[in-house]
Amino acid sequence: MAAATIRLGKISSINYTAGKARVVYEDRDDSVTSELPFLALQYNIPKVDDLVVVACFSNGTVSGVILGPVYNSANTPHEGGAGIFRQEMSNNVNEAVMSYSEKKQTLILRAPKVEFEGYGYEDKPYVTLEQINDAFSDIDDNKTGISNLQDDTAKTKEKPSLQAQLDALEKRVKALGG
């Protein structure tokens, strides 16, 4: 029985629904595998022509598992360094990214539109970052409004209250026979 082997190949075609692809081995006269499954840690299918690592089972290169893409001259990290954790979620660099820096203790979530979905909210099952920003803006506006109201109240402390003014007006109307 032959031992299991690790091989490098390029994705030649992809079956997205099944989570499988065919791999071409250029060092084996461009032989192409049957559809092989991707290792199912997350759904992040490489593109056609991406260089991938394949774990071939002991029956040769006919069956195995695609472990995933590797960095090479055509596929380099977009951000790197000690304590940087990054996940690209688009084929367009920096379009949809989740990145964490241990040094800065900062998590960055970048995408053209971000929605947070929850359960149990039939009328509003999600909230967008735009709505969150609007809410914070409203809070800031309310703080300003409250501050202005407090200033106005402080200015009128020496004047009779509105209720006292209404009571005095009512007494005058009664005195006039009303």
N, C-alpha and C positions, 0 to 999 in steps of 0.2 A: 504494500500500500504506500502510495506517495505521500510525502509530508505536505501539510498546508503551506501555501506560499503567499507572500505579499508582493503585489505588482503595482506598477504605475501605468495608467492608461488615460485616454481622453474620452470624454462623454461623446458618443456619436449620435444618439437619439434618446428622447425622454418620454416616458409614459407618466405624466404628472399625476393622474388619478390613482394609479397603482403604486406610486412612489418607487418606480423602477426606471432603469436606463440600460442602454447597451453601451459597452465600452470597447473602444478600438485600441489594440496593442500595436503601436507602430514598430516596436522591435520584434514583432512576430509576423512580419509581412502583412501588417494592417488587418490581422484577424479580428473579428468582431464577436463579442460574447452574445449569448442570449440575454434577455432582460434580467438584470440583477437588481435585487432590492437595495435601497439605501439603508444605512444604519438609522434606526428610528429614534434618535434623541430629540430631534426637532424637525419641523418641515422647513427646510431651506435647501431647495434643489439647485445644484450647480447648473451652469449654462452649457450648451453644446460647445465642445472643444476645450472645456475646462479640464485641467489635469487633476486626476483623482487617484486615491489609494484604494486598491481592491484587495480584500482578503479572500484568496481562492481556497476552496475546500480541497481536501486530499485527492479528489478525483480530477485534478488538473485545473485548467482555467475556464472550464465550462460553467461551473457554478461557484457562487461566492456572495460576498456582501460588499457594496461600495461604502467604504468608511467615510469618504468625504474628500473635498478639494484640499490641495496643498498650496502654500505660498510658493511662488516662483517669479520669474522676471515678468510674466504677463499678469500675475495676481499677487500684488504686494499689499501689506497692511496699510490701511488709510490713516491710521494713528497707532502709535506704538510706544512702549516704554514700560518701565517697571511700575506696577501698581495701576495699570490701565486695563480696563475690561470693556470690550466694545463688541456690539452686535450690529452688523449691517442688515437692514431689512428691505433693501431695494438693490436692484442692479445699478442704479444711479448713485454714485458716490455722494455721501452726506445727505441724501434725500430723506431717508428714514433710518435713524440711528438711535441706539440706546448705548450710552457710554458712561462709565464710572471711573473717577480718579480717586485713588486712595489718598494721595497727597492733598488734593483740594477738598476731599470729602464731599464731592459733588456728583450727582446723577443728572445726566442730560438726556432728555427724551426729545428727539427732533423728528418732525414729520410735517407735511403740508397741513394736515388736519389731525387732531388727536381727540378721540372720544373715550370717555370712561363709561362702561356699561355696567349696569347693576340688575339685580333681580327684584321682582316685587313692585315694580313701578310701571304699571300698564300705560299711563299717559305720558310719562317721560322716562324711558328706560336708560337714557344716557345723558351725560353732561359733557359739553365741550370745554376746552381750555379757554375759548373766547368767552363763554358764559361765566367761567370762574373769574377771568380778568374783569369782565363787566361788573360782577358782584363786588370785587375788591374796589373797583372804581366808584361804585355806588356807596360803599362804606366810607371811602375818603370824602365823597361829596356830602354824605350825611354828617360826618365829623365836622366839616366846614360849616354846614347849616346849623348844627347844634352849637358850635362855638359862636356863630353870629347871633343866634337866639339868646345865648347866655350873655353876650355883650349887650344886646338890646335890653334884656331884662335888668341887668346891672344899671344901665342908664336910666331906667324908669323906676327904680326902687324908691326914689324920693317923691315921685308923683303918685297920686291916688291910683289904686288898681282900677281896672276896667269895671269891675263889679261895683266899686265905691262910686265911680262916675255915673253908672247907670242908676244906682240908688238915689244919688243926688238929683239926677234929671227927673226921676219919677216923683220925688218930693216937690220939685218945682211945678211939674205938670199938675199935681194934685192941688197945689196952692193956687194955681190959676183956675181951678174949678174943673179940672179934667178927670 
